[in-house]
Amino acid sequence: MPAVSDTVDLLVVGGGVNGAGIARDAAGRGLSVVLCEKDDLGQGTSSRSGKLVHGGLRYLEYYEFRLVREALIEREVLLAAAPHIIWPMRFVLPHAASARPAWLVRLGLLLYDHLGGRKRLPGTRTLDLRRAPEGRALADPPRIGFEYSDCWVDDARLVVLNAIDAAERGAQILSRTACISARREGGLWRAELEGPGGRRGVTARVLVNAAGPWVKDVIGRVAGLNSARNVRLVKGSHIVVPKFWDGPHAFLLQNHDRRVIFVNPYEGDLCLIGTTDIPHEGPAETVAIDAREIDYLLDVVNRYFRRGLSRADIVHAYSGVRPLYDDAAENPSAVTRDYVFDLDAPAGGAPLLSAFGGKITTFRKLSEHALRTLEPFFPSLRPAWTAGAPLPGGDMEDADFDRFLAGFRAARPWLPADLSLHLARLYGTRAGRVLGDAGARADLGRHFGGLLYEREARYLMAHEWAQAADDILDRRTKHGLHLTPAERGAFTAWMAGAP
């Protein structure tokens, strides 16, 4: 980490997807970068999303055409950049006449198909859900249904892959390191960071505030400034239950309150149901799903499907706080998902760029836009580059994951099929680095349960900033969903004592 006398171009505060994306973009343009995150990478909002790269079909109702177009274009860009952690998914939308007329849904899907220049994904089709296999799980299938495309994403790994790429381009990534103060001095920022090694100072030409729910905290408490812009904290909660239908498709359900709920295949034999939209009061760290949200999600699902769900079916639940830009909308669901920058750059003073809002799908464009905003302060800044650059592990020919997986398995016939799929999905073309010189399952070290072996855990500790059991079980991987409480406890104990 740089000493006080050293000066870097950017100090990025916040290790979510926006902070990691900005650090990656900046490092690739030749800037020196330090990123600090007070918790684990992606521990806040960026690992608690609905895990979709999507245009936001429902945002069309709020006339967010530019945002939807940008998101749809980005959907194609990200699918090509990271085909191991992002893949197409088909969504079945049973038509609920009480929510939206069929012609409006058709019009929205027509725009959705063509607004962003769709290339890789199949278009919309109309279904007769009383006859189509996609309607078999529905309790009272309507005659009219629609099927359209979006993409799934492993959100936490998206953050880590951006951080890895940033680090390999020279950025310093400091997890569990908080920026506790920053002041302008002599045209620079003098910041104090506190992490596992104690307090250290860093001097930066520009301070980038990508702290998500804590963006106002960084402006006010850390930098001692004010901003006219506000962030609106909206809680979104999800539940995980065993998958209860056949087929790889997901569902988009329209509720009576005009909100939509996703029911998506998750981790093979599970499904992910969400999300809610509830104003969150108090610290973002206190967010948790409540009984009303659980009942809300179960009620929507039970209204549509034959298989009734109860609280006993829930195997996991999580909540995240979405830091939306406050556009004064009364309905939390209508608050814009767009992003806004606040640039504080007094004459002769070091710039502070704060990012308000945004969504996971547009993180790369947000990052690119942030660097464009800062270009006047870095006249020698290299051109934008991330649109055509794969993320680590995503450098597959024609972005063809299935072809890569077949080759990976052929080269390692000793790997069980489920384990080879796991490694290929999470690490892509770098899966071989995780295995190292292993030539048999016995070479993978201690087996902790499920598909988790010691060799993968040690790789994550050495190369992906994993320091605690949760970093591995819940964010770098989803092994935690497949371990018993005893297995999870044993892994936690091993990690606490691992050399």
N, C-alpha and C positions, 0 to 999 in steps of 0.2 A: 504494500500500500504506500502511496506517495507520502513523504514527509511534508511538513508545513511549507518548507522552502520550495518544493516542487509545485509546478502548475500544470493542471490538465485542462483540456478544452471544455469538457462537459462533466459535471457531476449530476448524475441522474438519481433522483430520490424516488424509489418505488420499483419493486421487482415483480410487478404483475406483467401481463402481456404487453401493455403499452410501454412501460419502462424498458422491458427487455427488447422490444421491437425498436425503440428509439436508440438504445445502446448499440444494437446490431447495425442499424443503418448508419449511425454516426461513425462507428469503428471502421466500417467498410468504405467510408468516404475519406479516411485518413485522419480523423480526429482522435485525440487521446481521451479516453472515457473511463470514469469510475462510476459504477452503479452500486448503490447501497439499498438494502431491503431489511427492514427491522425484524421480519420473521423469515420463514422459508420462502423461496421463490414460488410465486403463484399461490401462496397460502390463503390469501384473501379471496376477493371476487373471482379471480381468474381460474381457480380450480373448482368453483362452485356454480358454474354456469349450467345451461341446459345442454351443453356439449354439441352444439350445432354451428356449422358455418352455413349461414342462410341469409337470404336477402331480406327477410322480414315481411312475409306476405301480408300480415295484418297492418303493417305500417302504411300500406297503400290507402287504407281508410282515412288516415290522417294526412294524406297528400304529401307524404315524405318521399316524393318520387326521386329526388337526387340521391337521398340516402339509400333507397332500395336499389337504384341503378348501380351505385358505387359498390354496394354489398354484393350484388349479383356478379359484377365483373370480378371482384375480389374472390368470390367463391371459385371461379375458374382458375385464377392465379394461384391460390393456396392449394387447390387440388393437385395442380401440377408440381408445386414446390414440396409437398409433403404427402405423397400418396400412401405412406405407411401409417400415418396417424389421422389422415383425412380421407374419407371414402364416400361414394354416393349412397344415398338412402332414398327409398321411395316412401311417400307419405300418402295414406288413404284418408280422405276427408269425407266422412258421411255428411250429406246435406241435411242441415237442421233448418227447416223453413221458419221456425220461430226466431232464429238468430239473424240470418241474412238470406235474401232471395237468391234463388239459383242463378239468375242472370248476372247478379252482382259478383257472385263467386266465380262464375265463368269469365267475366270480364277481368277480374283481378288476376286469375290464373293466366289469361292470355297476355296481359301486361307482364306478368312474372316470367313467362316463357321468353319474351322478346325484348324486355327492357334492358337487359344486361349483355346481349350478344351471346346467348347460350351456345356452347360448342360441344362439351364433353357429356353433358347429361341429357337423358331422354326427356321429351316434353310431356305435357299433361295429357291425360286421357280420361274420358268419362266412363264410369262403371255402373252397371246394374248390380247393386250390392245384394239383391235377393237371389241372384244367380252366380255372381262372381265369387271365387274362393276367398277373396279378401273380405267378404261380408259374413263368413261363417261364424266368426267369433261374436258378432253383434247380436244383441238380444232381439231387437226389432229393426232389422236393416231397412233403411229407406231405399226406394227404387233408384234414386239418384245419388251417386257418389263420384268423387274425383280422385285421381292419383297424380301426384306431381313429384318433382325431384328437389332435394336439397342435399346437404352433406353433413356427415357426422365428424366430430373432431375430438381427439383426446386433449382437452383444454390445458391440463397441467403440463403435459409433455410439450405442447406448443410453446409454453413459456420457457421451459428448460432448453428446448432446441434453439430458441432465439438467443438465450444466454450463452449457450455453448458456442454458437457461431460468433457472437460478439467477442467472447473470450479468445477464440482462435484468431480473431482479427486484431487482438491487442487490448481489448477492454479488460478492466479489472472488475470482477463480480464479487461483491461482498454481501453474502446473506447473513441474516441475524446480526445486522449492523445498522443501527439507527442513526439518522442525522439529527442530532439534538439541538444544534444551533447553526445559524449561518448569518454572516453580516457582510455588508459591502465595505471594502477597504481598498483604496488606491485603484479603483477601476476593476477590482477582482472580488470574488466571493471567498471569504475565509470561513470554512465550515468545520465543525467538530463532529466526529463520528464516534460512536461507542459500540463496540462489538466484543466478541469473546476474548480478544487480546487487550481489552481496555480502551482508553480513549486515544484517538489519533486525529491529527488535523489534515485537511486537504484544501488546497487552493485551486479555484476553478475560474475560468473566464466566463462561463455561463452555468447557471443552475437550472436544471430541468425538473419540474415538479410533476411526476407521474404517479402520485401517491393514491390515486383512486378515491376511496371513501375518505381518506385523510388529506385530500388536496388542500382544503381550507386550513387544516391544522398546520401544514407545512408553511403556507403563506403567512399565517398569523403568529403561531407560537414559535416556529423555527426561524423564519426570516423577519418577523416583526413588522410585516406589511399588512395592507388591506387590499381587498379586491371587491369590486362591485358585483362580480359574478358569484353565483351560489351553486352549490351542488345539492341535489335532492336525493336522499337515501331511500331506496325502495328495496324491500326484502323480497327475495324470490326463493321459494322452498321447493324441494323435490323429495319424493319417496321412491324407494327401490323395493320391488316385489318380484317373486318368481314370474317368469314369462308365461303367459296364459293363452297364447294363440300360436298357430303354425304359420311359418313363413318369415322371410327377412324384412318385411315391410313394417313401417311404423304407422301410427294413427295421429291425426290432428282432429281434436274434438272441439266443437263450438258449444259453449255453455250459454245458459239463459242470460247471463250478465254481459254477453257479447265478448267475453274473454275466450281465448283458445288454450287448450291443454294438449301437450305432446305426450304420447305414450310410445316410447321408443325401445327397441331391443337393446340390451345392455349386457356386456360381458358374457355373451353366449346364452346362458340360461336364465338371465334376469331381465327386468325391464325397468326403465326410468320414467317416472311420471311427474310432470310439472309444467309450468311453474305458477306460483302465486305472484301477486303484485300488491304489496302492502306497505304503506309508509312506515319507515323505521325511525324510531326516536331513540336517542341515546347513543352510546359508543358503538361503532361498527363491530368491535370485538365481541359484543354481547349477543350477536344475532343467533337465533335458534328457531327451529320450526315449532309452532305451537299447535294446540289441539284443534283450533278452528281451521287452520290450514290443512291439517291431515284430513279432517272431515270434508272439507271443500274438495280436495283432490279425489278422495274415495267416492264422494257423491257423484262427481262428474263421470268417473269411470263406470260406476255401477249403473248409471242411467243408460249407458250405451252397450255394455257387454253382458253376455250370458253368464260368464264366470263372475260371481259377486266377490268383492274383496272386503276384508275387514282389517282392523289394526294388527291382528295376529299374523297377517301375511307380510307385513313390512319387515324387511331384513336390514334396512339402512335408511337414513334420512339425512339431509343436509340443507343448510340455508346459506345464502350469500347476500351481501348488500351491494346492490348496483348503484354506482355513483353517477346518477343521471344529471345532465345539465338542467338546472331549474329554469324552465321556460314558462312557469306560472300556470301550467295546465292543472285543472282541478282533479281530473281522473289520473291516478298513477299510471294506468295502462296507456294513457295518451301522451305522457311525458316523452319528449323526443329522445331517441337513442343516438342522435347525432352528437358530434363532439364540437367543442369550442375551445379556442386557445385564448389565454390572457397573457399578453407580453408586457412585462413591466421593465422598461429600459430607459431610465432617466439619463439625461445628457451627462456623460462622464461616469455613469454608474454601470456596474455589471448587470447584464440582463437576467431576468427570471422569467422562464416560460412555464406556465401552468396549463395542464390539460384537464378540461372538464368534460365528463361524459364519455361517449364512445361505446362500441360493442366489439366483441371478440372478432367478428368477421372483418371489421375494417381496421384492425390494429396496424396492419402494414401501411395502409394509406395514411392513417393518422401519423405514423412515424415519419413517413416521407414528407407529409405536410409540415411536421414540426421542424425538420431539417431545412425545408424551404423557407420557413419563417425565420430561422436563425442564419440563413445564408448571408445577410448583410454584415454579420459579425465575423464571418469566416470567408473572406473573398476568394480564398484558394480551395474552397470546398469542392470535392469531386462530384460528378453527376450522380443522380439517382441510379440505383443499381439493383434493388431487391426484387423488382417485378419479374425478372427472369432467372433468379438465383434459387436453387433448391435449398431447403433447410437441411441440417445434418441428418444423413441417413435417407434423404429423399432423392438422391441422384440415381434414379432408376431409368433405364431406357424407356422412352415414351411414357414415363410415369406409370408404368404397368406393374402394379404390385403383384398380381397373380403370377406373372412370368418370373419376377424376382423370387417369389416364394418357392416356386417349383425348382429353380436352380439352387436355392439355399438348401432345400430339403434333399435334393439329389447329391449335393456335396457332403451332407452329414446324415447319412441314413440311420445312424444310431440314435438320433434325436427323436423322441416321440412326436407324433404329429401335432398335438396340442401345445407342446413346449416350443417346437419350431415356429408355429404360428404366433405364439406370444412374443418370442424374441424378434421375429421379423416385423411384427406390427409395431412394437415399441421402438426398435432401434434401426429398422430398415437396413440399409447397406452397411451399417456399423454393427450389426448383430454379431459378426465374426469377432469383433473386438471384445465383446462381452464374453464369448466362449474362450478366447485366447487359444491355448494349445490343447484344450480339452478334446479327447477323442473317444470318450465313453461317458456314460452318465455318472460313473463313479468319480470322474475328474471334476464334477461340478461342486464338490464339497458337501457340506451338511444340507440335508433336505428339511426345510422348515414346515412343509405342508403345501398342498396345492401344487403350483408350478414354481414355487420360490426356492431357489438354491443359493448357497453361500456365495458362489462365484458371481452371480448377478448382483447380490447385495454389496459385495466388495467393489465391484465396478462402479456402482452408483455412488458409493462413498468416495471413491478415488476420482471420479470424473464428472459427477453431476451434483456436487455440493450437498449430498444427503448426509445429515448429521444425526437425525433422530429416527426412530422406528416409523413414525407417521410420515416422514418425508418419503420413505420407500413404499410403505404399505398403502398409503392413501393418495399420494400425488405422483411420484415417479412411475408407480405401477398401481394397479388395483388389486394386488394380491390380498389385501386386507379383507375384501369381500368374500374370499374363498377360504379363509383360515378359520378354524374354531377359536373360541376365546383362549383356550389353553395354548394353541399353536401361536397365536398372536403374542401372548404373554412370554412364551419361550423365545420368540424372535426378539422381542423388546429387551429381554434380559441379555441375550447374546449381543445385541447391538450396543448396549450400554457398556459391555466389557470388551468389545472387539478391538484388537490392536490396530 
